[in-house]
């Protein structure tokens, strides 16, 4: 919007959260509350975004980075006082200023756009976003006059018994004429139960000066939910999960049990992918088309390309190329990559390793710090011994090699193309192309020896 400015209020500590983490940094669907707010605000294309910080200022700045400017509220003296801190950055600007709380993560850009359009269209000096609720406890009440116009907003602690029954509440989101806002802020006082500068007192100041004050009532109160404690945090997480899941289903993703599927806000999923229940998709994960993710899987900051399959497995910061698959009970740790049609199966762990096209590691193996060439077969129980207690070492296995079951590959090592490692070997030297390598202990058989110790045998 051409002349729109935004102030995000994020200075409060949030004592009711009973947490060492500052309130607006608590996460909803993988993103902090204040980051959700900022993301939606950015979509209305404001000229400038200012975040008012106080408690946890450095942590909030680190979270939001250069996406916002910042002002510091050293003392917590109310919402009006918080907005005052932006005076030096906005006081002489022409246009509208949206004031929004950093603890309202469910608000959408669509609602904010509609609010601002309503304000501009009706030439308002102030427009308040309101909602009707069955239980208004804890919220400021919207008090209207006989014409239905906003007369004032009264905080619960200052409300009379009659005013306390009013169900239309203040969501804490406003659009102001910017120049009038900063003129009115200088007239605020602390004559109230809290001894604070209430931003809502500007309504009376405006009305006494003949300026128009309007209300824009939202149809869904849940979108304006402010998070003040763990109960509200849980509710917001549930609502956000429903919203995210609905978005993906409407875009062609099949969720077999949406209620038990947790998808974080920044996850991207293409159509015709099927996801079973009890699946967690987190971080910046990108899921392609025609992917299958089985129950009990967790995908974190990973890429699953088209036609991949994951069954009851954990994938962290890894890549599955087209046609590859993992599981059941596989674990891909950071910097792992399965190339086209590669397979890791039951209880296989991969870490910082690339398995090229057609590689098979079916069961009970550890592949760490390795490059595995095309069509290599890793038998059951193959272990890449990459750590000596101090340093990590790398292994390279060339195309078409065959690594027999229960073999230990001690890095650093290079096993050549088409080489064979015999079952049960411990290999600590390079193996050339087309060679057979054995590293077993010599077997000795002593006939009849076991009779001395086996109580099931009787003397002859």
C-alpha positions in Angstrom: 0.0 0.0 0.0 1.4 3.3 -1.1 1.4 5.4 2.2 1.0 2.7 4.8 3.3 2.2 7.8 3.3 -0.5 10.4 4.2 -0.6 14.0 4.5 -4.1 15.6 4.3 -4.1 19.4 6.7 -6.7 20.7 8.2 -5.3 23.9 6.4 -7.3 26.5 7.9 -10.1 28.6 4.8 -12.2 28.8 4.9 -13.3 32.4 1.9 -15.5 32.1 3.8 -17.8 29.7 6.0 -18.7 32.7 8.9 -19.1 30.4 12.5 -17.9 30.0 11.7 -17.3 26.3 10.1 -14.0 25.5 6.5 -14.2 24.6 6.6 -13.3 21.0 9.4 -15.8 20.3 7.3 -18.8 21.2 6.6 -20.8 18.1 3.4 -21.6 16.2 3.9 -24.2 13.5 7.6 -23.8 13.5 7.8 -20.0 13.4 7.8 -17.5 16.2 4.6 -15.5 16.8 6.2 -12.2 15.8 7.6 -13.7 12.6 4.1 -14.9 11.6 2.9 -11.3 12.2 5.8 -9.8 10.2 5.2 -12.3 7.3 1.6 -11.2 6.9 2.4 -7.5 7.3 5.0 -7.8 4.5 2.2 -8.9 2.1 0.4 -5.6 2.4 3.6 -3.9 1.1 4.0 -1.1 3.6 6.5 1.8 3.2 8.1 1.0 6.5 7.8 -1.6 9.3 8.9 -0.7 12.8 9.0 -3.3 15.6 8.9 -1.9 19.2 11.2 -4.1 21.3 11.9 -4.2 25.1 12.4 -7.5 26.9 14.5 -9.8 24.7 15.3 -7.0 22.2 18.4 -8.6 20.9 16.8 -12.0 20.5 13.9 -10.5 18.5 16.2 -8.5 16.3 18.2 -11.6 15.6 14.9 -13.4 14.7 13.6 -10.7 12.3 16.8 -9.3 11.0 16.7 -6.5 8.5 13.1 -7.2 7.6 12.1 -4.5 10.1 13.4 -1.3 11.7 13.4 -1.2 15.6 12.8 1.2 18.4 13.3 0.4 22.1 10.7 0.8 24.8 12.9 0.8 27.9 10.0 0.9 30.4 6.8 -1.0 29.9 4.3 1.9 30.4 1.5 0.7 28.2 0.5 0.4 24.5 0.4 4.2 24.0 3.9 4.6 25.4 5.1 1.8 23.1 3.8 3.6 20.0 5.3 6.8 21.2 8.8 5.3 20.7 8.3 5.3 16.9 7.8 9.1 16.9 11.2 10.0 15.5 10.7 7.6 12.6 7.1 8.3 11.7 5.9 11.6 13.2 5.9 13.7 10.0 4.9 11.0 7.6 1.7 11.4 5.5 -0.5 8.3 5.3 -1.9 5.5 7.5 -0.2 3.6 10.3 -1.3 0.1 11.2 -0.6 -0.8 14.8 -0.6 -4.6 15.5 0.5 -6.8 18.4 3.3 -9.2 17.9 1.4 -12.0 19.7 -1.4 -12.4 17.1 0.1 -15.0 14.8 -3.2 -16.1 13.2 -4.0 -12.8 11.6 -3.9 -12.9 7.8 -2.7 -10.4 5.2 -6.2 -10.5 3.7 -7.8 -9.2 6.9 -5.1 -6.5 7.2 -5.6 -5.4 3.6 -9.4 -5.2 4.1 -9.0 -3.2 7.3 -6.7 -0.7 5.7 -9.0 -0.4 2.6 -12.0 0.2 4.8 -10.1 2.9 6.7 -9.0 4.7 3.5 -12.4 4.4 1.7 -14.3 5.9 4.7 -11.7 8.7 5.3 -11.4 7.6 8.9 -9.0 9.1 11.4 -8.9 5.8 13.3 -10.3 2.4 12.5 -10.4 -0.3 15.2 -10.5 -4.0 14.3 -13.2 -5.5 16.5 -14.7 -9.0 17.1 -17.7 -10.5 18.9 -17.0 -13.2 21.4 -19.1 -15.3 23.8 -16.7 -14.7 26.6 -15.0 -11.3 26.5 -13.0 -11.8 29.7 -9.6 -10.1 29.5 -10.4 -8.0 26.5 -11.2 -4.3 26.2 -14.9 -3.7 25.4 -16.1 -1.6 22.5 -18.6 0.9 23.9 -20.9 2.5 21.3 -23.3 5.4 21.4 -27.0 5.4 20.5 -26.0 5.8 16.8 -23.8 2.7 16.9 -20.6 4.7 16.7 -17.6 3.9 18.8 -17.8 6.0 21.9 -14.8 4.5 23.7 -12.8 1.3 24.5 -12.8 0.4 28.1 -10.3 -2.0 29.6 -11.7 -4.7 31.8 -10.2 -3.4 35.0 -11.8 0.0 34.4 -15.2 -1.3 33.2 -18.4 -0.9 35.0 -20.6 -4.1 35.6 -22.7 -3.1 32.6 -19.7 -2.4 30.3 -18.2 -5.8 31.3 -21.1 -7.6 29.7 -20.4 -6.1 26.3 -19.4 -8.9 23.9 -17.8 -6.8 21.2 -14.1 -6.6 22.0 -11.0 -4.7 20.9 -8.5 -6.9 19.1 -5.7 -4.5 19.7 -5.3 -3.8 16.0 -5.8 -0.3 14.7 -5.3 1.9 11.6 -4.5 5.6 12.3 -4.1 8.7 10.3 -0.4 8.9 11.0 -0.1 12.7 11.5 -3.1 12.8 13.9 -1.8 9.7 15.8 1.4 11.4 17.0 -0.5 14.6 17.8 -2.9 12.7 20.0 -0.1 10.7 21.7 1.2 13.8 23.3 -2.2 14.2 25.0 -2.3 10.8 26.7 -2.2 10.5 30.5 -2.0 7.6 33.0 -5.3 8.3 34.9 -6.4 4.6 34.9 -6.3 1.5 37.0 -3.0 0.4 35.5 -1.2 3.7 35.6 -0.3 3.3 31.9 -0.6 5.2 28.7 -3.5 3.5 26.9 -3.5 3.7 23.2 -7.3 3.3 23.3 -7.6 6.7 25.0 -6.9 8.3 21.7 -10.5 7.5 20.7 -11.8 10.0 23.1 -9.2 12.5 22.1 -10.1 12.1 18.4 -13.9 12.3 19.1 -13.5 15.5 21.1 -11.6 17.0 18.2 -14.3 16.0 15.7 -12.2 13.2 14.0 -14.0 10.1 12.8 -13.5 6.8 14.7 -14.8 3.7 13.0 -14.9 -0.1 13.7 -14.2 -2.9 11.3 -15.6 -6.1 12.7 -14.0 -9.3 11.7 -16.1 -12.4 11.2 -13.6 -14.8 12.8 -12.5 -14.0 16.3 -10.1 -16.9 16.2 -7.9 -15.0 13.7 -7.3 -12.3 16.2 -6.5 -14.6 19.1 -3.8 -13.0 21.3 -1.4 -15.4 22.9 -0.8 -14.7 26.6 -0.4 -18.2 28.2 0.3 -21.8 27.2 -3.4 -22.6 26.8 -3.8 -20.0 24.1 -0.5 -21.1 22.6 -1.8 -24.7 22.3 -5.1 -23.4 20.8 -3.2 -21.3 18.2 -1.0 -24.2 17.2 -4.1 -26.3 16.7 -5.8 -23.6 14.6 -2.7 -23.0 12.6 -2.3 -26.7 11.9 -5.8 -26.9 10.6 -5.3 -23.8 8.4 -2.0 -25.2 6.9 -3.4 -28.7 6.3 -6.5 -27.3 4.6 -4.2 -25.2 2.3 -2.3 -28.2 1.2 -5.3 -30.4 0.7 -7.0 -27.8 -1.4 -3.8 -27.8 -3.5 -3.9 -31.5 -4.2 -2.1 -33.1 -1.3 -3.8 -36.2 0.3 -3.6 -36.2 4.1 -5.0 -39.6 5.2 -5.4 -38.3 8.8 -5.3 -34.5 8.8 -5.9 -34.3 12.6 -2.6 -36.1 13.4 -0.5 -34.6 10.6 1.8 -31.7 11.6 3.1 -29.5 8.8 5.0 -26.3 9.7 4.3 -23.0 8.1 7.3 -22.9 5.6 6.9 -26.5 4.3 6.1 -26.7 0.5 4.3 -29.7 -1.0 3.4 -30.4 -4.6 0.2 -32.1 -5.7 -0.5 -35.8 -5.8 1.6 -36.5 -2.7 0.1 -38.8 -0.1 0.9 -38.4 3.6 -0.3 -40.8 6.3 -1.2 -39.9 9.9 1.4 -39.2 12.6 3.8 -37.5 10.2 5.8 -34.3 11.1 7.0 -32.1 8.3 9.3 -29.3 9.6 11.4 -26.3 8.8 12.1 -25.4 5.2 11.3 -28.9 3.8 10.2 -29.2 0.1 8.2 -32.2 -0.9 7.7 -33.0 -4.6 4.9 -34.6 -6.5 3.7 -38.3 -6.2 5.7 -38.7 -2.9 4.6 -41.1 -0.3 5.4 -40.4 3.4 4.4 -43.2 5.8 3.1 -43.0 9.3 5.6 -42.1 12.0 8.0 -40.3 9.7 9.6 -36.9 10.5 11.1 -34.7 7.7 13.2 -31.8 8.8 14.7 -29.1 6.5 14.9 -31.7 3.7 14.1 -32.1 0.0 12.1 -35.1 -1.2 11.9 -35.0 -5.0 9.2 -36.5 -7.2 8.3 -40.2 -6.8 10.3 -40.7 -3.6 9.1 -42.8 -0.6 9.7 -42.6 3.1 8.4 -45.2 5.5 8.6 -44.7 9.3 11.9 -42.8 9.0 13.6 -39.6 10.1 15.1 -37.4 7.4 17.2 -34.4 8.6 18.7 -31.7 6.3 19.0 -34.3 3.5 18.0 -34.8 -0.1 16.2 -37.7 -1.7 16.4 -37.5 -5.5 13.7 -38.9 -7.8 12.7 -42.5 -7.2 14.8 -43.0 -4.1 13.3 -44.3 -0.9 14.1 -44.7 2.8 12.8 -47.0 5.5 11.2 -48.4 7.4 13.2 -47.1 10.4 15.9 -45.4 8.4 17.7 -42.2 9.7 19.3 -39.8 7.3 21.3 -37.2 9.2 22.6 -33.8 8.0 24.2 -33.6 4.5 23.0 -37.0 3.3 21.9 -37.5 -0.3 20.2 -40.4 -2.0 20.4 -40.1 -5.7 18.1 -41.6 -8.3 16.6 -44.9 -7.2 18.9 -45.3 -4.2 17.5 -47.3 -1.3 18.2 -47.4 2.4 16.2 -49.7 4.5 15.6 -51.1 8.0 17.7 -49.5 10.7 20.2 -47.9 8.3 21.8 -44.6 9.4 23.4 -42.3 6.9 25.3 -39.2 7.8 27.1 -36.7 5.5 27.2 -39.3 2.8 26.1 -39.5 -0.9 24.6 -42.7 -2.2 24.6 -42.5 -6.0 22.1 -44.0 -8.4 20.9 -47.5 -7.6 22.8 -47.9 -4.4 21.2 -50.4 -2.0 21.8 -50.5 1.8 19.0 -52.7 2.9 19.4 -53.2 6.6 21.4 -52.6 9.8 24.2 -50.4 8.4 25.9 -47.1 9.2 27.2 -45.0 6.3 29.1 -41.9 7.5 31.2 -39.4 5.7 31.2 -41.5 2.5 30.7 -41.3 -1.2 29.1 -44.4 -2.6 29.2 -45.0 -6.3 26.5 -46.2 -8.6 24.8 -49.6 -8.1 26.9 -50.4 -5.1 25.4 -53.0 -2.8 26.0 -52.7 1.0 25.2 -55.9 2.8 23.5 -56.2 6.2 25.6 -54.9 9.1 28.1 -52.9 7.0 29.8 -50.2 9.2 31.8 -47.3 7.9 34.2 -46.6 10.7 34.8 -42.9 10.2 35.7 -41.5 13.7 38.8 -42.2 15.7 37.6 -40.3 18.8 39.0 -37.0 17.6 38.8 -36.7 13.8 36.3 -37.7 11.1 37.6 -39.5 8.0 36.1 -40.1 4.6 35.5 -43.2 2.5 35.0 -43.5 -1.2 33.4 -46.6 -2.8 33.5 -46.6 -6.6 30.7 -47.8 -9.0 29.5 -51.5 -8.9 31.5 -52.5 -5.8 30.0 -55.2 -3.6 30.4 -54.8 0.2 29.6 -58.1 1.9 27.5 -58.3 5.1 29.1 -57.5 8.5 32.1 -55.7 7.0 33.9 -52.8 8.7 35.2 -50.2 6.3 37.8 -48.2 8.2 38.3 -44.7 6.8 40.2 -43.1 5.2 39.8 -45.6 2.4 39.2 -46.0 -1.3 37.5 -49.1 -2.7 37.8 -49.3 -6.5 35.2 -50.0 -9.2 33.7 -53.5 -9.3 35.7 -54.6 -6.2 34.3 -57.2 -3.8 34.7 -57.1 -0.1 34.1 -60.5 1.4 31.5 -61.0 4.1 32.8 -60.4 7.7 35.9 -58.5 6.6 37.6 -55.6 8.3 39.2 -53.5 5.6 41.7 -50.7 6.4 43.6 -50.5 3.2 42.6 -49.3 -0.3 41.2 -52.0 -2.6 42.0 -51.7 -6.3 39.5 -52.0 -9.2 38.1 -55.6 -9.8 39.9 -57.0 -6.7 38.6 -59.3 -4.0 39.5 -58.2 -0.5 39.2 -60.4 2.6 40.1 -59.4 6.2 38.8 -62.2 8.3 40.2 -64.0 11.3 41.3 -67.6 10.5 38.6 -70.2 11.5 39.8 -73.1 13.6 37.6 -76.2 14.3 38.4 -78.5 17.2 36.2 -81.6 17.0 34.6 -82.8 20.2 35.9 -79.9 22.2 32.4 -78.6 23.1 31.6 -81.8 25.1 33.6 -80.5 28.0 31.3 -77.6 28.5 27.9 -78.8 27.2 25.8 -80.4 30.0 23.4 -81.8 27.4 26.0 -84.4 26.3 26.5 -87.5 28.3 29.8 -89.3 28.5 30.2 -92.1 25.9 
